[in-house]
């Protein structure tokens, strides 16, 4: 009877431990970085501190998540940015947005854009770009965003946390303890 109580308590406690793991997701949309913070069960992390750090570790921005666990900022530098979520009671998650995914930093108004098209290259007074150019630009942007999203999801799925490792070791000790308990009952 005692073993049933132990197994029941273990079964009830384990999901609680993993339900409180925090996750952070961020991607570049246009000239901004947008992200979402949430628990493993999908519950958004409301009003939580998010810091943006340069590759050198210097904090350049501090944000707070909204009611849906979202945040948004426009980067002022083009280098790898580490985004860290602090969710209280030791909960922390981080993600890195690589420099290659960030937009070019805004130039001063005195500089002319490098890749400006001339009228003869497909720009018309009335519509701006012809249909084929617009389609090509949209396809390129969608492909780039999709590949970035795919990379981020793959990284997130491959990451193994300390909590997962400790939980696995705990299960091994628990199973070994049950084995020893039943073995001692036989004697």
N, C-alpha and C positions, 0 to 999 in steps of 0.2 A: 504494500500500500504506500509505503514511503517513497519508493521509486517512482510511482505514478505521480505523486505530488511534485517530485523533482523534475520529471519530464514535462509536466504541465507548466510549471513555472518557467522552465527553459524555453518551451515553445511560445509562451506568451511574451517573454522578455525580449527574445531575439528580434522580432519585427520592430519593436520600439527603438532598438539601438540603430537599425538601418534606416528607419523612417526619418531620423534627424540628421542624416548626412546632408550637407548642403552642396549644391551644384551651381556653377556659373557658366553661362554661355554668352559669347560676344561675337559679333560680325560687323563688317564694314558695310554700310548702306549709304551710297552717295558720298558726301563729305563728312559723314558722322560715323561714330562707332556706337552701335546699339547693343544692348545686352539684356539678359534675363537671369534672375537669381531665384532658385527654388529648392525645396526639400526633395528627397528621393521620391516621395509620393506625389509630386507635382504641385504641392501647395506653394504659392509664391511667398518669397521673403520680403515682407513689407518694412519700409523705413529702416533699412540696414545700410551700414557704412560700406562704401566701395571706394578704394583708392586706386589711382592710376600712377604707375611708376615708370620712369625711364629705364633703359637697359642698365644704366649705372646705379639704379636703386633709388634715385632721387624722386621724391613724391612731387608730382606736378598738378594733381587734381584730386579732390575729394568730393564724392557724390553721395546721395542717399537714394535708395530705391523707392519707387512709387508704390501705390496700393496693389499693383499687379506684379511687383518684383522687378520692374523694368528700370533701366537707366539709359541715358544717351549723352554723348559729348562729342565735340568736334576737336580732333587732335590738332595741336599747334606745332608738332614736330613729326618728322617722318623717320621713325626708328622703332625697333621692337618695343612694345608697350606691355608691361605686366599689369593685369587688372586683378586686384585682390578684394575678395568679399570677406568681411568680418561680420559674422552673424551671432556673436555673443556666446558665452559659456564655452569658449574654446573652439567653436565651429568656424572653419575658415576654408575657403576655396579660391583657386586662382586659375587664370588662363592668360596666355600670351597671344597678343595680336601682332603678327609679324609685319615688319616695315613694308614688305613688298605688297601687302594687302591694303595699306593705307593710301589715301589720296595724296597728291602733291600738296605741299603746303602753299597756301595762298601767296601770290606774288604781289608786289607793290603795283599801284596803278600806272607807274611810269613804264613798266616793262610790257612789251608786246607779246601776245601769245605766240609760241613757236609754230604751232601746226594750223594756223588759220587757213581756211580754204578760200579760193577766189571764186567769183561768180562762174567762171568757165569750168570749174571742177564739180559742178552739180548744185550749187546754191542758187536758188531763184529768189527774187524779191518777195514773192507772194508766200512761199511755203518754207523756205530755208534750205531743206535737203530733199533730194528725190527719194522715192520709196525704197529703192534698193539699198541706198546708203543707210537709211534709218533701220531697215531690216537687219543689215549687217552689224550695225552698232548694237542693236538690241540683242541679237544672238550672241555677240562677243561678251556683252555684259552679263547676260544670263548664264552663259557657260562658265565665266570666271566666278560668279557668285555661287553657282552650283558646286564647282570644284572646291572652292573654299569651304563651303558648308560641309561637304563630304569629308574633307580633311579634318575639320574640327570634330565632327561626330566620331570619326575613326579614332582620333587621339583620345577623346573622352571615354570611349568604350575600352581602349587598351590600357588606360591608366588604372593601376592597382593602388588602392589606398591602404594606409596603415590599419585602418579599422577593419578592412576586409582580411588582411593578413592575421591580425590578432583574433578576429572572429573565427577564422579557419583553424588556428592553433587551439582556440578554446574548444571547438567541436572535437578535435582530435583528443584532447585531454578528457573531455566529457565521455566520449565513447570508450576510451581506455579505462576511465574510472568505473563505468558501468560494467565493463568486462571483469575488472578486479572485484567489484561488489558481488556479481553473480558467482564468480569463481570461489569467493570466500563463503558464500551461502551453501555451496555444494559440500564443503568440508564440514 
